[in-house]
């Protein structure tokens, strides 16, 4: 029995990595170098866009745009740097956590459980072909996940804001 548990854990880990790879590689292999039309993976609830910049440059632009819109950046997690700190390798991967209480508070008043998904997070990562991808949770997915009722305007505003800051970060 002891050998089954580690093998099961390894299988779950491998499946998770494959799932992340599938989400991040949503673009067609014949796609142009810059794909600014977001690909929405409805099953996973992610909006994914191709960036024309490096992970660091995309993250830098994203932070700048977020702050210029009056939102607060709560954290910038550099997973590659953290992995290197324990002698592991990882392709460039950063997560920006940000938000605005004027948007998040009304949503949490509609359904408190949505707080587990706030503040918003945007993932910027590099795939095996050195293409950079930006991904975030689709607010419609959060609406369904938390059974949010009566906050359609807040959800729409959040969708528009996420799309706007993401598009600004990925374009030249």
Chimera marker file (.cmm) of the C-alpha trace (Angstrom):
<marker_set name="trace">
<marker id="1" x="0.000" y="0.000" z="0.000" r="1" g="1" b="0" radius="0.5"/>
<marker id="2" x="2.838" y="2.397" z="0.744" r="1" g="1" b="0" radius="0.5"/>
<marker id="3" x="4.059" y="2.230" z="-2.851" r="1" g="1" b="0" radius="0.5"/>
<marker id="4" x="0.610" y="2.951" z="-4.302" r="1" g="1" b="0" radius="0.5"/>
<marker id="5" x="0.189" y="6.320" z="-2.587" r="1" g="1" b="0" radius="0.5"/>
<marker id="6" x="3.411" y="7.882" z="-3.978" r="1" g="1" b="0" radius="0.5"/>
<marker id="7" x="2.608" y="6.535" z="-7.457" r="1" g="1" b="0" radius="0.5"/>
<marker id="8" x="-0.888" y="8.010" z="-7.222" r="1" g="1" b="0" radius="0.5"/>
<marker id="9" x="0.536" y="11.356" z="-6.136" r="1" g="1" b="0" radius="0.5"/>
<marker id="10" x="2.975" y="11.265" z="-9.054" r="1" g="1" b="0" radius="0.5"/>
<marker id="11" x="0.147" y="10.495" z="-11.473" r="1" g="1" b="0" radius="0.5"/>
<marker id="12" x="-1.912" y="13.432" z="-10.136" r="1" g="1" b="0" radius="0.5"/>
<marker id="13" x="1.110" y="15.728" z="-10.437" r="1" g="1" b="0" radius="0.5"/>
<marker id="14" x="1.809" y="14.620" z="-13.998" r="1" g="1" b="0" radius="0.5"/>
<marker id="15" x="-1.842" y="15.123" z="-14.954" r="1" g="1" b="0" radius="0.5"/>
<marker id="16" x="-1.818" y="18.602" z="-13.398" r="1" g="1" b="0" radius="0.5"/>
<marker id="17" x="1.299" y="19.605" z="-15.318" r="1" g="1" b="0" radius="0.5"/>
<marker id="18" x="-0.196" y="18.309" z="-18.546" r="1" g="1" b="0" radius="0.5"/>
<marker id="19" x="-3.389" y="20.279" z="-17.871" r="1" g="1" b="0" radius="0.5"/>
<marker id="20" x="-1.443" y="23.496" z="-17.293" r="1" g="1" b="0" radius="0.5"/>
<marker id="21" x="0.506" y="22.872" z="-20.487" r="1" g="1" b="0" radius="0.5"/>
<marker id="22" x="-2.727" y="22.353" z="-22.436" r="1" g="1" b="0" radius="0.5"/>
<marker id="23" x="-4.198" y="25.595" z="-21.085" r="1" g="1" b="0" radius="0.5"/>
<marker id="24" x="-1.098" y="27.623" z="-21.856" r="1" g="1" b="0" radius="0.5"/>
<marker id="25" x="-0.765" y="26.185" z="-25.345" r="1" g="1" b="0" radius="0.5"/>
<marker id="26" x="-4.226" y="27.173" z="-26.543" r="1" g="1" b="0" radius="0.5"/>
<marker id="27" x="-3.001" y="28.966" z="-29.648" r="1" g="1" b="0" radius="0.5"/>
<marker id="28" x="-2.887" y="27.153" z="-32.946" r="1" g="1" b="0" radius="0.5"/>
<marker id="29" x="0.648" y="26.253" z="-34.004" r="1" g="1" b="0" radius="0.5"/>
<marker id="30" x="0.117" y="28.363" z="-37.146" r="1" g="1" b="0" radius="0.5"/>
<marker id="31" x="-0.872" y="31.445" z="-35.159" r="1" g="1" b="0" radius="0.5"/>
<marker id="32" x="0.812" y="34.739" z="-35.885" r="1" g="1" b="0" radius="0.5"/>
<marker id="33" x="3.590" y="35.958" z="-33.601" r="1" g="1" b="0" radius="0.5"/>
<marker id="34" x="1.154" y="38.224" z="-31.830" r="1" g="1" b="0" radius="0.5"/>
<marker id="35" x="-2.281" y="36.870" z="-31.061" r="1" g="1" b="0" radius="0.5"/>
<marker id="36" x="-4.266" y="39.521" z="-29.237" r="1" g="1" b="0" radius="0.5"/>
<marker id="37" x="-7.648" y="37.826" z="-29.461" r="1" g="1" b="0" radius="0.5"/>
<marker id="38" x="-8.146" y="36.075" z="-26.139" r="1" g="1" b="0" radius="0.5"/>
<marker id="39" x="-8.703" y="32.345" z="-26.151" r="1" g="1" b="0" radius="0.5"/>
<marker id="40" x="-11.243" y="31.374" z="-23.527" r="1" g="1" b="0" radius="0.5"/>
<marker id="41" x="-10.944" y="27.882" z="-22.132" r="1" g="1" b="0" radius="0.5"/>
<marker id="42" x="-14.455" y="27.620" z="-20.708" r="1" g="1" b="0" radius="0.5"/>
<marker id="43" x="-13.880" y="24.291" z="-18.985" r="1" g="1" b="0" radius="0.5"/>
<marker id="44" x="-10.983" y="25.674" z="-16.970" r="1" g="1" b="0" radius="0.5"/>
<marker id="45" x="-12.408" y="29.201" z="-16.708" r="1" g="1" b="0" radius="0.5"/>
<marker id="46" x="-9.275" y="30.852" z="-18.088" r="1" g="1" b="0" radius="0.5"/>
<marker id="47" x="-8.782" y="33.626" z="-20.590" r="1" g="1" b="0" radius="0.5"/>
<marker id="48" x="-5.387" y="33.210" z="-22.269" r="1" g="1" b="0" radius="0.5"/>
<marker id="49" x="-3.591" y="35.662" z="-24.547" r="1" g="1" b="0" radius="0.5"/>
<marker id="50" x="-0.284" y="35.486" z="-26.352" r="1" g="1" b="0" radius="0.5"/>
<marker id="51" x="2.221" y="38.205" z="-25.455" r="1" g="1" b="0" radius="0.5"/>
<marker id="52" x="4.754" y="39.776" z="-27.775" r="1" g="1" b="0" radius="0.5"/>
<marker id="53" x="7.139" y="40.424" z="-24.846" r="1" g="1" b="0" radius="0.5"/>
<marker id="54" x="9.210" y="38.378" z="-22.409" r="1" g="1" b="0" radius="0.5"/>
<marker id="55" x="7.619" y="37.264" z="-19.151" r="1" g="1" b="0" radius="0.5"/>
<marker id="56" x="9.469" y="39.972" z="-17.209" r="1" g="1" b="0" radius="0.5"/>
<marker id="57" x="8.596" y="42.729" z="-19.690" r="1" g="1" b="0" radius="0.5"/>
<marker id="58" x="4.942" y="41.635" z="-19.853" r="1" g="1" b="0" radius="0.5"/>
<marker id="59" x="4.755" y="41.576" z="-16.046" r="1" g="1" b="0" radius="0.5"/>
<marker id="60" x="6.464" y="44.985" z="-15.810" r="1" g="1" b="0" radius="0.5"/>
<marker id="61" x="3.983" y="46.469" z="-18.305" r="1" g="1" b="0" radius="0.5"/>
<marker id="62" x="1.068" y="44.830" z="-16.509" r="1" g="1" b="0" radius="0.5"/>
<marker id="63" x="2.101" y="46.237" z="-13.119" r="1" g="1" b="0" radius="0.5"/>
<marker id="64" x="2.520" y="49.699" z="-14.651" r="1" g="1" b="0" radius="0.5"/>
<marker id="65" x="-0.901" y="49.594" z="-16.332" r="1" g="1" b="0" radius="0.5"/>
<marker id="66" x="-2.628" y="48.252" z="-13.199" r="1" g="1" b="0" radius="0.5"/>
<marker id="67" x="-1.150" y="51.010" z="-11.058" r="1" g="1" b="0" radius="0.5"/>
<marker id="68" x="-1.975" y="53.687" z="-13.648" r="1" g="1" b="0" radius="0.5"/>
<marker id="69" x="-5.647" y="52.592" z="-13.456" r="1" g="1" b="0" radius="0.5"/>
<marker id="70" x="-5.711" y="53.188" z="-9.690" r="1" g="1" b="0" radius="0.5"/>
<marker id="71" x="-5.635" y="49.536" z="-8.725" r="1" g="1" b="0" radius="0.5"/>
<marker id="72" x="-3.290" y="48.116" z="-6.116" r="1" g="1" b="0" radius="0.5"/>
<marker id="73" x="-0.659" y="45.455" z="-6.812" r="1" g="1" b="0" radius="0.5"/>
<marker id="74" x="-0.611" y="43.249" z="-3.710" r="1" g="1" b="0" radius="0.5"/>
<marker id="75" x="2.115" y="40.834" z="-4.794" r="1" g="1" b="0" radius="0.5"/>
<marker id="76" x="4.372" y="39.823" z="-7.644" r="1" g="1" b="0" radius="0.5"/>
<marker id="77" x="5.413" y="36.194" z="-7.390" r="1" g="1" b="0" radius="0.5"/>
<marker id="78" x="8.419" y="35.124" z="-9.465" r="1" g="1" b="0" radius="0.5"/>
<marker id="79" x="8.059" y="31.337" z="-9.486" r="1" g="1" b="0" radius="0.5"/>
<marker id="80" x="11.227" y="30.859" z="-11.550" r="1" g="1" b="0" radius="0.5"/>
<marker id="81" x="13.287" y="32.756" z="-8.979" r="1" g="1" b="0" radius="0.5"/>
<marker id="82" x="11.664" y="30.842" z="-6.117" r="1" g="1" b="0" radius="0.5"/>
<marker id="83" x="12.431" y="27.524" z="-7.846" r="1" g="1" b="0" radius="0.5"/>
<marker id="84" x="16.055" y="28.565" z="-8.387" r="1" g="1" b="0" radius="0.5"/>
<marker id="85" x="16.263" y="29.316" z="-4.665" r="1" g="1" b="0" radius="0.5"/>
<marker id="86" x="15.830" y="25.594" z="-3.960" r="1" g="1" b="0" radius="0.5"/>
<marker id="87" x="18.033" y="24.462" z="-6.879" r="1" g="1" b="0" radius="0.5"/>
<marker id="88" x="15.138" y="23.635" z="-9.229" r="1" g="1" b="0" radius="0.5"/>
<marker id="89" x="14.602" y="24.823" z="-12.774" r="1" g="1" b="0" radius="0.5"/>
<marker id="90" x="11.429" y="26.418" z="-14.085" r="1" g="1" b="0" radius="0.5"/>
<marker id="91" x="10.714" y="28.413" z="-17.219" r="1" g="1" b="0" radius="0.5"/>
<marker id="92" x="9.949" y="32.094" z="-16.574" r="1" g="1" b="0" radius="0.5"/>
<marker id="93" x="6.651" y="32.246" z="-14.668" r="1" g="1" b="0" radius="0.5"/>
<marker id="94" x="5.227" y="35.174" z="-12.721" r="1" g="1" b="0" radius="0.5"/>
<marker id="95" x="1.890" y="35.860" z="-11.059" r="1" g="1" b="0" radius="0.5"/>
<marker id="96" x="0.653" y="39.391" z="-10.382" r="1" g="1" b="0" radius="0.5"/>
<marker id="97" x="-1.982" y="39.703" z="-7.629" r="1" g="1" b="0" radius="0.5"/>
<marker id="98" x="-3.961" y="42.926" z="-7.710" r="1" g="1" b="0" radius="0.5"/>
<marker id="99" x="-7.319" y="44.473" z="-7.117" r="1" g="1" b="0" radius="0.5"/>
<marker id="100" x="-9.533" y="47.358" z="-6.200" r="1" g="1" b="0" radius="0.5"/>
<marker id="101" x="-11.879" y="47.251" z="-3.188" r="1" g="1" b="0" radius="0.5"/>
<marker id="102" x="-14.432" y="49.268" z="-5.206" r="1" g="1" b="0" radius="0.5"/>
<marker id="103" x="-14.796" y="46.262" z="-7.525" r="1" g="1" b="0" radius="0.5"/>
<marker id="104" x="-14.134" y="43.354" z="-5.181" r="1" g="1" b="0" radius="0.5"/>
<marker id="105" x="-16.262" y="44.443" z="-2.227" r="1" g="1" b="0" radius="0.5"/>
<marker id="106" x="-19.591" y="44.559" z="-4.111" r="1" g="1" b="0" radius="0.5"/>
<marker id="107" x="-18.831" y="41.137" z="-5.547" r="1" g="1" b="0" radius="0.5"/>
<marker id="108" x="-18.081" y="39.716" z="-2.090" r="1" g="1" b="0" radius="0.5"/>
<marker id="109" x="-21.312" y="41.297" z="-0.827" r="1" g="1" b="0" radius="0.5"/>
<marker id="110" x="-23.179" y="39.348" z="-3.514" r="1" g="1" b="0" radius="0.5"/>
<marker id="111" x="-21.456" y="36.097" z="-2.571" r="1" g="1" b="0" radius="0.5"/>
<marker id="112" x="-18.807" y="35.959" z="0.178" r="1" g="1" b="0" radius="0.5"/>
<marker id="113" x="-17.219" y="32.743" z="-1.136" r="1" g="1" b="0" radius="0.5"/>
<marker id="114" x="-15.795" y="34.650" z="-4.127" r="1" g="1" b="0" radius="0.5"/>
<marker id="115" x="-13.240" y="36.112" z="-1.704" r="1" g="1" b="0" radius="0.5"/>
<marker id="116" x="-11.235" y="32.884" z="-2.118" r="1" g="1" b="0" radius="0.5"/>
<marker id="117" x="-10.577" y="33.979" z="-5.726" r="1" g="1" b="0" radius="0.5"/>
<marker id="118" x="-9.792" y="37.597" z="-4.881" r="1" g="1" b="0" radius="0.5"/>
<marker id="119" x="-7.656" y="39.562" z="-5.285" r="1" g="1" b="0" radius="0.5"/>
<marker id="120" x="-7.428" y="38.927" z="-9.000" r="1" g="1" b="0" radius="0.5"/>
<marker id="121" x="-4.382" y="37.116" z="-10.312" r="1" g="1" b="0" radius="0.5"/>
<marker id="122" x="-2.770" y="37.193" z="-13.731" r="1" g="1" b="0" radius="0.5"/>
<marker id="123" x="-0.305" y="34.475" z="-14.714" r="1" g="1" b="0" radius="0.5"/>
<marker id="124" x="2.454" y="35.247" z="-17.203" r="1" g="1" b="0" radius="0.5"/>
<marker id="125" x="4.505" y="32.255" z="-18.308" r="1" g="1" b="0" radius="0.5"/>
<marker id="126" x="6.787" y="30.987" z="-21.025" r="1" g="1" b="0" radius="0.5"/>
<marker id="127" x="6.080" y="27.665" z="-22.732" r="1" g="1" b="0" radius="0.5"/>
<marker id="128" x="8.565" y="25.129" z="-24.113" r="1" g="1" b="0" radius="0.5"/>
<marker id="129" x="8.764" y="27.034" z="-27.414" r="1" g="1" b="0" radius="0.5"/>
<marker id="130" x="9.638" y="30.276" z="-25.568" r="1" g="1" b="0" radius="0.5"/>
<marker id="131" x="6.255" y="31.802" z="-26.369" r="1" g="1" b="0" radius="0.5"/>
<marker id="132" x="4.840" y="33.959" z="-23.579" r="1" g="1" b="0" radius="0.5"/>
<marker id="133" x="1.250" y="33.602" z="-22.385" r="1" g="1" b="0" radius="0.5"/>
<marker id="134" x="-0.905" y="35.726" z="-20.098" r="1" g="1" b="0" radius="0.5"/>
<marker id="135" x="-3.861" y="34.037" z="-18.363" r="1" g="1" b="0" radius="0.5"/>
<marker id="136" x="-6.504" y="35.032" z="-15.838" r="1" g="1" b="0" radius="0.5"/>
<marker id="137" x="-9.717" y="33.658" z="-14.361" r="1" g="1" b="0" radius="0.5"/>
<marker id="138" x="-12.709" y="34.541" z="-16.500" r="1" g="1" b="0" radius="0.5"/>
<marker id="139" x="-15.133" y="36.503" z="-14.270" r="1" g="1" b="0" radius="0.5"/>
<marker id="140" x="-18.017" y="34.547" z="-15.849" r="1" g="1" b="0" radius="0.5"/>
<marker id="141" x="-16.359" y="31.391" z="-14.524" r="1" g="1" b="0" radius="0.5"/>
<marker id="142" x="-16.194" y="32.961" z="-11.060" r="1" g="1" b="0" radius="0.5"/>
<marker id="143" x="-19.862" y="33.905" z="-11.371" r="1" g="1" b="0" radius="0.5"/>
<marker id="144" x="-20.771" y="30.286" z="-12.112" r="1" g="1" b="0" radius="0.5"/>
<marker id="145" x="-18.319" y="28.800" z="-9.618" r="1" g="1" b="0" radius="0.5"/>
<marker id="146" x="-19.728" y="30.865" z="-6.746" r="1" g="1" b="0" radius="0.5"/>
<marker id="147" x="-23.338" y="31.004" z="-7.985" r="1" g="1" b="0" radius="0.5"/>
<marker id="148" x="-23.267" y="34.801" z="-7.950" r="1" g="1" b="0" radius="0.5"/>
<marker id="149" x="-26.659" y="36.387" z="-8.575" r="1" g="1" b="0" radius="0.5"/>
<marker id="150" x="-27.520" y="40.040" z="-9.132" r="1" g="1" b="0" radius="0.5"/>
<marker id="151" x="-23.992" y="41.303" z="-9.786" r="1" g="1" b="0" radius="0.5"/>
<marker id="152" x="-23.907" y="41.210" z="-13.574" r="1" g="1" b="0" radius="0.5"/>
<marker id="153" x="-22.703" y="44.824" z="-13.843" r="1" g="1" b="0" radius="0.5"/>
<marker id="154" x="-19.827" y="44.138" z="-11.440" r="1" g="1" b="0" radius="0.5"/>
<marker id="155" x="-18.887" y="40.971" z="-13.374" r="1" g="1" b="0" radius="0.5"/>
<marker id="156" x="-19.022" y="42.870" z="-16.688" r="1" g="1" b="0" radius="0.5"/>
<marker id="157" x="-16.888" y="45.700" z="-15.298" r="1" g="1" b="0" radius="0.5"/>
<marker id="158" x="-14.361" y="43.194" z="-13.963" r="1" g="1" b="0" radius="0.5"/>
<marker id="159" x="-14.241" y="41.430" z="-17.348" r="1" g="1" b="0" radius="0.5"/>
<marker id="160" x="-13.663" y="44.720" z="-19.145" r="1" g="1" b="0" radius="0.5"/>
<marker id="161" x="-10.944" y="45.801" z="-16.692" r="1" g="1" b="0" radius="0.5"/>
<marker id="162" x="-9.095" y="42.469" z="-16.906" r="1" g="1" b="0" radius="0.5"/>
<marker id="163" x="-9.247" y="42.498" z="-20.693" r="1" g="1" b="0" radius="0.5"/>
<marker id="164" x="-8.076" y="46.112" z="-20.851" r="1" g="1" b="0" radius="0.5"/>
<marker id="165" x="-5.023" y="45.727" z="-18.586" r="1" g="1" b="0" radius="0.5"/>
<marker id="166" x="-4.122" y="42.403" z="-20.221" r="1" g="1" b="0" radius="0.5"/>
<marker id="167" x="-4.322" y="43.778" z="-23.755" r="1" g="1" b="0" radius="0.5"/>
<marker id="168" x="-2.176" y="46.746" z="-22.741" r="1" g="1" b="0" radius="0.5"/>
<marker id="169" x="0.448" y="44.428" z="-21.247" r="1" g="1" b="0" radius="0.5"/>
<marker id="170" x="0.763" y="42.089" z="-24.245" r="1" g="1" b="0" radius="0.5"/>
<marker id="171" x="0.825" y="44.557" z="-27.134" r="1" g="1" b="0" radius="0.5"/>
<marker id="172" x="3.853" y="46.411" z="-28.417" r="1" g="1" b="0" radius="0.5"/>
<link id1="1" id2="2" r="1" g="1" b="0" radius="0.2"/>
<link id1="2" id2="3" r="1" g="1" b="0" radius="0.2"/>
<link id1="3" id2="4" r="1" g="1" b="0" radius="0.2"/>
<link id1="4" id2="5" r="1" g="1" b="0" radius="0.2"/>
<link id1="5" id2="6" r="1" g="1" b="0" radius="0.2"/>
<link id1="6" id2="7" r="1" g="1" b="0" radius="0.2"/>
<link id1="7" id2="8" r="1" g="1" b="0" radius="0.2"/>
<link id1="8" id2="9" r="1" g="1" b="0" radius="0.2"/>
<link id1="9" id2="10" r="1" g="1" b="0" radius="0.2"/>
<link id1="10" id2="11" r="1" g="1" b="0" radius="0.2"/>
<link id1="11" id2="12" r="1" g="1" b="0" radius="0.2"/>
<link id1="12" id2="13" r="1" g="1" b="0" radius="0.2"/>
<link id1="13" id2="14" r="1" g="1" b="0" radius="0.2"/>
<link id1="14" id2="15" r="1" g="1" b="0" radius="0.2"/>
<link id1="15" id2="16" r="1" g="1" b="0" radius="0.2"/>
<link id1="16" id2="17" r="1" g="1" b="0" radius="0.2"/>
<link id1="17" id2="18" r="1" g="1" b="0" radius="0.2"/>
<link id1="18" id2="19" r="1" g="1" b="0" radius="0.2"/>
<link id1="19" id2="20" r="1" g="1" b="0" radius="0.2"/>
<link id1="20" id2="21" r="1" g="1" b="0" radius="0.2"/>
<link id1="21" id2="22" r="1" g="1" b="0" radius="0.2"/>
<link id1="22" id2="23" r="1" g="1" b="0" radius="0.2"/>
<link id1="23" id2="24" r="1" g="1" b="0" radius="0.2"/>
<link id1="24" id2="25" r="1" g="1" b="0" radius="0.2"/>
<link id1="25" id2="26" r="1" g="1" b="0" radius="0.2"/>
<link id1="26" id2="27" r="1" g="1" b="0" radius="0.2"/>
<link id1="27" id2="28" r="1" g="1" b="0" radius="0.2"/>
<link id1="28" id2="29" r="1" g="1" b="0" radius="0.2"/>
<link id1="29" id2="30" r="1" g="1" b="0" radius="0.2"/>
<link id1="30" id2="31" r="1" g="1" b="0" radius="0.2"/>
<link id1="31" id2="32" r="1" g="1" b="0" radius="0.2"/>
<link id1="32" id2="33" r="1" g="1" b="0" radius="0.2"/>
<link id1="33" id2="34" r="1" g="1" b="0" radius="0.2"/>
<link id1="34" id2="35" r="1" g="1" b="0" radius="0.2"/>
<link id1="35" id2="36" r="1" g="1" b="0" radius="0.2"/>
<link id1="36" id2="37" r="1" g="1" b="0" radius="0.2"/>
<link id1="37" id2="38" r="1" g="1" b="0" radius="0.2"/>
<link id1="38" id2="39" r="1" g="1" b="0" radius="0.2"/>
<link id1="39" id2="40" r="1" g="1" b="0" radius="0.2"/>
<link id1="40" id2="41" r="1" g="1" b="0" radius="0.2"/>
<link id1="41" id2="42" r="1" g="1" b="0" radius="0.2"/>
<link id1="42" id2="43" r="1" g="1" b="0" radius="0.2"/>
<link id1="43" id2="44" r="1" g="1" b="0" radius="0.2"/>
<link id1="44" id2="45" r="1" g="1" b="0" radius="0.2"/>
<link id1="45" id2="46" r="1" g="1" b="0" radius="0.2"/>
<link id1="46" id2="47" r="1" g="1" b="0" radius="0.2"/>
<link id1="47" id2="48" r="1" g="1" b="0" radius="0.2"/>
<link id1="48" id2="49" r="1" g="1" b="0" radius="0.2"/>
<link id1="49" id2="50" r="1" g="1" b="0" radius="0.2"/>
<link id1="50" id2="51" r="1" g="1" b="0" radius="0.2"/>
<link id1="51" id2="52" r="1" g="1" b="0" radius="0.2"/>
<link id1="52" id2="53" r="1" g="1" b="0" radius="0.2"/>
<link id1="53" id2="54" r="1" g="1" b="0" radius="0.2"/>
<link id1="54" id2="55" r="1" g="1" b="0" radius="0.2"/>
<link id1="55" id2="56" r="1" g="1" b="0" radius="0.2"/>
<link id1="56" id2="57" r="1" g="1" b="0" radius="0.2"/>
<link id1="57" id2="58" r="1" g="1" b="0" radius="0.2"/>
<link id1="58" id2="59" r="1" g="1" b="0" radius="0.2"/>
<link id1="59" id2="60" r="1" g="1" b="0" radius="0.2"/>
<link id1="60" id2="61" r="1" g="1" b="0" radius="0.2"/>
<link id1="61" id2="62" r="1" g="1" b="0" radius="0.2"/>
<link id1="62" id2="63" r="1" g="1" b="0" radius="0.2"/>
<link id1="63" id2="64" r="1" g="1" b="0" radius="0.2"/>
<link id1="64" id2="65" r="1" g="1" b="0" radius="0.2"/>
<link id1="65" id2="66" r="1" g="1" b="0" radius="0.2"/>
<link id1="66" id2="67" r="1" g="1" b="0" radius="0.2"/>
<link id1="67" id2="68" r="1" g="1" b="0" radius="0.2"/>
<link id1="68" id2="69" r="1" g="1" b="0" radius="0.2"/>
<link id1="69" id2="70" r="1" g="1" b="0" radius="0.2"/>
<link id1="70" id2="71" r="1" g="1" b="0" radius="0.2"/>
<link id1="71" id2="72" r="1" g="1" b="0" radius="0.2"/>
<link id1="72" id2="73" r="1" g="1" b="0" radius="0.2"/>
<link id1="73" id2="74" r="1" g="1" b="0" radius="0.2"/>
<link id1="74" id2="75" r="1" g="1" b="0" radius="0.2"/>
<link id1="75" id2="76" r="1" g="1" b="0" radius="0.2"/>
<link id1="76" id2="77" r="1" g="1" b="0" radius="0.2"/>
<link id1="77" id2="78" r="1" g="1" b="0" radius="0.2"/>
<link id1="78" id2="79" r="1" g="1" b="0" radius="0.2"/>
<link id1="79" id2="80" r="1" g="1" b="0" radius="0.2"/>
<link id1="80" id2="81" r="1" g="1" b="0" radius="0.2"/>
<link id1="81" id2="82" r="1" g="1" b="0" radius="0.2"/>
<link id1="82" id2="83" r="1" g="1" b="0" radius="0.2"/>
<link id1="83" id2="84" r="1" g="1" b="0" radius="0.2"/>
<link id1="84" id2="85" r="1" g="1" b="0" radius="0.2"/>
<link id1="85" id2="86" r="1" g="1" b="0" radius="0.2"/>
<link id1="86" id2="87" r="1" g="1" b="0" radius="0.2"/>
<link id1="87" id2="88" r="1" g="1" b="0" radius="0.2"/>
<link id1="88" id2="89" r="1" g="1" b="0" radius="0.2"/>
<link id1="89" id2="90" r="1" g="1" b="0" radius="0.2"/>
<link id1="90" id2="91" r="1" g="1" b="0" radius="0.2"/>
<link id1="91" id2="92" r="1" g="1" b="0" radius="0.2"/>
<link id1="92" id2="93" r="1" g="1" b="0" radius="0.2"/>
<link id1="93" id2="94" r="1" g="1" b="0" radius="0.2"/>
<link id1="94" id2="95" r="1" g="1" b="0" radius="0.2"/>
<link id1="95" id2="96" r="1" g="1" b="0" radius="0.2"/>
<link id1="96" id2="97" r="1" g="1" b="0" radius="0.2"/>
<link id1="97" id2="98" r="1" g="1" b="0" radius="0.2"/>
<link id1="98" id2="99" r="1" g="1" b="0" radius="0.2"/>
<link id1="99" id2="100" r="1" g="1" b="0" radius="0.2"/>
<link id1="100" id2="101" r="1" g="1" b="0" radius="0.2"/>
<link id1="101" id2="102" r="1" g="1" b="0" radius="0.2"/>
<link id1="102" id2="103" r="1" g="1" b="0" radius="0.2"/>
<link id1="103" id2="104" r="1" g="1" b="0" radius="0.2"/>
<link id1="104" id2="105" r="1" g="1" b="0" radius="0.2"/>
<link id1="105" id2="106" r="1" g="1" b="0" radius="0.2"/>
<link id1="106" id2="107" r="1" g="1" b="0" radius="0.2"/>
<link id1="107" id2="108" r="1" g="1" b="0" radius="0.2"/>
<link id1="108" id2="109" r="1" g="1" b="0" radius="0.2"/>
<link id1="109" id2="110" r="1" g="1" b="0" radius="0.2"/>
<link id1="110" id2="111" r="1" g="1" b="0" radius="0.2"/>
<link id1="111" id2="112" r="1" g="1" b="0" radius="0.2"/>
<link id1="112" id2="113" r="1" g="1" b="0" radius="0.2"/>
<link id1="113" id2="114" r="1" g="1" b="0" radius="0.2"/>
<link id1="114" id2="115" r="1" g="1" b="0" radius="0.2"/>
<link id1="115" id2="116" r="1" g="1" b="0" radius="0.2"/>
<link id1="116" id2="117" r="1" g="1" b="0" radius="0.2"/>
<link id1="117" id2="118" r="1" g="1" b="0" radius="0.2"/>
<link id1="118" id2="119" r="1" g="1" b="0" radius="0.2"/>
<link id1="119" id2="120" r="1" g="1" b="0" radius="0.2"/>
<link id1="120" id2="121" r="1" g="1" b="0" radius="0.2"/>
<link id1="121" id2="122" r="1" g="1" b="0" radius="0.2"/>
<link id1="122" id2="123" r="1" g="1" b="0" radius="0.2"/>
<link id1="123" id2="124" r="1" g="1" b="0" radius="0.2"/>
<link id1="124" id2="125" r="1" g="1" b="0" radius="0.2"/>
<link id1="125" id2="126" r="1" g="1" b="0" radius="0.2"/>
<link id1="126" id2="127" r="1" g="1" b="0" radius="0.2"/>
<link id1="127" id2="128" r="1" g="1" b="0" radius="0.2"/>
<link id1="128" id2="129" r="1" g="1" b="0" radius="0.2"/>
<link id1="129" id2="130" r="1" g="1" b="0" radius="0.2"/>
<link id1="130" id2="131" r="1" g="1" b="0" radius="0.2"/>
<link id1="131" id2="132" r="1" g="1" b="0" radius="0.2"/>
<link id1="132" id2="133" r="1" g="1" b="0" radius="0.2"/>
<link id1="133" id2="134" r="1" g="1" b="0" radius="0.2"/>
<link id1="134" id2="135" r="1" g="1" b="0" radius="0.2"/>
<link id1="135" id2="136" r="1" g="1" b="0" radius="0.2"/>
<link id1="136" id2="137" r="1" g="1" b="0" radius="0.2"/>
<link id1="137" id2="138" r="1" g="1" b="0" radius="0.2"/>
<link id1="138" id2="139" r="1" g="1" b="0" radius="0.2"/>
<link id1="139" id2="140" r="1" g="1" b="0" radius="0.2"/>
<link id1="140" id2="141" r="1" g="1" b="0" radius="0.2"/>
<link id1="141" id2="142" r="1" g="1" b="0" radius="0.2"/>
<link id1="142" id2="143" r="1" g="1" b="0" radius="0.2"/>
<link id1="143" id2="144" r="1" g="1" b="0" radius="0.2"/>
<link id1="144" id2="145" r="1" g="1" b="0" radius="0.2"/>
<link id1="145" id2="146" r="1" g="1" b="0" radius="0.2"/>
<link id1="146" id2="147" r="1" g="1" b="0" radius="0.2"/>
<link id1="147" id2="148" r="1" g="1" b="0" radius="0.2"/>
<link id1="148" id2="149" r="1" g="1" b="0" radius="0.2"/>
<link id1="149" id2="150" r="1" g="1" b="0" radius="0.2"/>
<link id1="150" id2="151" r="1" g="1" b="0" radius="0.2"/>
<link id1="151" id2="152" r="1" g="1" b="0" radius="0.2"/>
<link id1="152" id2="153" r="1" g="1" b="0" radius="0.2"/>
<link id1="153" id2="154" r="1" g="1" b="0" radius="0.2"/>
<link id1="154" id2="155" r="1" g="1" b="0" radius="0.2"/>
<link id1="155" id2="156" r="1" g="1" b="0" radius="0.2"/>
<link id1="156" id2="157" r="1" g="1" b="0" radius="0.2"/>
<link id1="157" id2="158" r="1" g="1" b="0" radius="0.2"/>
<link id1="158" id2="159" r="1" g="1" b="0" radius="0.2"/>
<link id1="159" id2="160" r="1" g="1" b="0" radius="0.2"/>
<link id1="160" id2="161" r="1" g="1" b="0" radius="0.2"/>
<link id1="161" id2="162" r="1" g="1" b="0" radius="0.2"/>
<link id1="162" id2="163" r="1" g="1" b="0" radius="0.2"/>
<link id1="163" id2="164" r="1" g="1" b="0" radius="0.2"/>
<link id1="164" id2="165" r="1" g="1" b="0" radius="0.2"/>
<link id1="165" id2="166" r="1" g="1" b="0" radius="0.2"/>
<link id1="166" id2="167" r="1" g="1" b="0" radius="0.2"/>
<link id1="167" id2="168" r="1" g="1" b="0" radius="0.2"/>
<link id1="168" id2="169" r="1" g="1" b="0" radius="0.2"/>
<link id1="169" id2="170" r="1" g="1" b="0" radius="0.2"/>
<link id1="170" id2="171" r="1" g="1" b="0" radius="0.2"/>
<link id1="171" id2="172" r="1" g="1" b="0" radius="0.2"/>
</marker_set>
